[in-house]
Amino acid sequence: MKLNHRLLAPLALVSLAMAPAVMAQPEPQPALVDLANPLMGTDSSPELSHGNTYPAVVVPWGMNAWTPATGRAGDGWIYTYGARRINGIRQTHQPSPWMGDYGAFSLFAETGPVRVGEDDRASWFDHKAEESHPYAYRVYLADYDVTAEVAPTARAAQFRFTFPASEEAHILLDAHAGGAMVRIDPEHRRILGYVRNNKGGVPGNFANYFVARFDHDFTVSRTWEGNGSTLGDAASREGDHVGAVVTFRTRAGEQVGVQVASSFISPEQAQRNLDAEIGTDGFEQTRAKARQAWESEFQRIAVDDPDIDNRRTFYSALYRMLQFPRVFHEIDAAGRSFHYSPYDGQVHEGPLYTDTGFWDSWRAVFPFLALMYPERDGEIMQGLANATRESGWLPEWASPGHRDMMIGSNSAIVIADAYAAGVRGFDVDTLYQAMVRNATTSAGRPIDREGRVLRAVGREGIELYDRLGYVPYDAGIPESAARTLEYATADFALSRLAGMLGKAADARRYARRAQNYRKLFDPQTGWMRGRNRDGSWQAPFDPLKWGDAFTEGNAMQYSWSAVQDVQGLIDLMGGEHRFVDRLDGVFTTPPRFDASYYGQVIHEIREMQVADMGQYAHGNQPVQHMIYLYDWAGAAWKAQAHAREVMRRLYSATPDGYPGDEDNGQTSAWYVFSALGFYPVTPAVGEYAIGSPLFRRVRLTMPGGRILTVEAEGNGPGNVYIQSASLNGQPWNRPWLSREALRAGGVLHFVMGPRPNPAWGAASADAPYSLSRPHRTEDILQR
């Protein structure tokens, strides 16, 4: 077809004349929740982690998450992006592949002959026929021509399976190995049962009770045990590994719905959770409510910026962070919180949270909760008080009860920081007593109510630490230097809380112990170093040796751990210029390493090596704050440059989008804070070191409803340096912000540029808090 271009010309002029009006129409903006990508971090393996995550279908802090499963039950890598077959959609409580799962069971749909085993039934799928959102998941199971969908509540979920025309359309419930029971109730279209699978940290009566309610009658129902060779008509089965399958006749496109809920308390409570959280809602209603739950949280930090990739990464990280710690309490018929205790096996009133390791999450996850969610944080703290009463000890790593993992007594940091932030509504006296007990009792001695040793509580080597001021290298206690440094930070937190509670003698005692980091600083090498009982240094010494005296790191990384007294560390290193030079050296030293302590190259080492950022190992938590220490040494512009480089190079909303383990939200929390432009380095003080804001404008709704707007004029990929700043119209030259200033709301305005302004934030008097040089009267009085 030929067109008359002369006739088209006037039309073209009309179109051009109308163009400005058309262009002026704003493009519809996606909901913030739809920017989040749950597949971020799923391209991982034990050898190299890009997050070690799975696409969790969950509501914020929900008790249960659901995820497609490509791996076998019991394998920590539930879902890996490179896999090609799915064998179920699993209820999971796994915080990390290294911790394993508990209380897990799966649903799956198929057609034709019943296939029970995970490998036998697994269906091919493709990411092009997969939709993953925080609030819903959908996938096409190609081998069966079935589309599977799930949408969550806190303790329940809705499934929807779309079948082809089939005389043999099946839905399986796999209770997984580890002890289970299933019972089919055709009259009420239900499957009921329990699972006991876990990786430890629970009493002998632990169980996750479930109920699955179908919206179709069954034509056939069967149960199985083991690998499915015993598939038969028995209405119930109990054993190590059992499951159930129900069959339907379906028309092409017919949808079968399943409503599922679970409880750690009882079968009756599982049914109550189903009735309370699903009720008469259909699939779309549950999906919409879950979507709104996420959108409400995301709207509290509304980002306005033209770079959609950065916004996607931000909300993907925020989605991950707001999953932890996980609710473990349930709601009774009267609307009160109560919980099964994974500590003593009894049911108690009150809240309880789990699935977090404080070694990771004290650094940024809990400071975020204390800043933005004080009521939620208060409930979490009360849960810690409940856990203490039920077990006698503060949990350092709970999943769901005490787990023997990582070092330190970092629960003290979380509690003190919450109280300093004004978080209330919890039994602080019980927690303070537990903090002191943790700080004065040797690990390995405490036992639980069943006589089992709880090696993850207390402090290993505390007697030597009390006497010498450090845990000696030659005492046979692994990772001695890391323990000393972490004990000192926890002692600082104890000192802060003691002071706030009016316990002046305790405040002074623990403030002195907070200076114990000094005992490990070797002036000859300039690094923290293992030290023997007689005061001699560990020898031979290689600052690039991982492990040994340190935990998942080396001396170059752990030497920056004195977050409570950065000025004291500056002084030890010879002043600001030498301090900055040593910080620079972490980035410029090639990523060589000595892995002999482990006998292999652990994934944390490999992640440092491949990142091409020298010895800076952002993929693990101990060094993540290091960038912000430039703010204490008159070189805030270097913090700005490095923070933006890490955000740009090491994070993205893609399956390989994390630089290492995403542990309990911590690596995400680093990004969330850093993208806002500030980061909590020193706990229990209420100050945030300033970096480089990523976005042009962010609107934060603070507790109480006040609005804080963070503006970055001229911001962009090339303009990463702060030229000037103001807070509510007044010039702001300090490289830190107080919690009070942030919560008060107003406008925090930055002017950004392509070149450093070395004068901004450089005055020594304007540096953030240090124990050696406090800038508050009450801190001076406590010394």
Helices and strands as residue ranges (DSSP letters): H 5-23, G 32-35, E 65-69, E 85-86, E 88-92, E 105-111, H 118-121, E 123-124, G 127-129, E 130-133, E 136-141, E 146-152, E 156-162, E 166-174, E 180-185, G 186-188, E 190-195, E 208-214, E 220-225, E 236-239, E 242-250, E 255-263, H 267-277, H 283-298, E 301-304, H 308-321, E 326-327, E 330-331, E 337-340, E 347-349, E 353-354, E 356-357, H 358-361, H 365-372, H 374-391, E 397-398, H 411-420, H 428-440, H 462-468, G 473-475, H 480-500, H 504-513, G 514-520, E 521-522, E 527-528, H 555-558, H 566-572, H 576-588, H 603-611, G 621-623, G 626-633, H 636-650, H 666-676, E 678-679, E 687-690, E 697-701, E 707-713, E 721-727, E 730-731, E 736-738, H 739-744, E 746-753, G 764-766, H 777-782
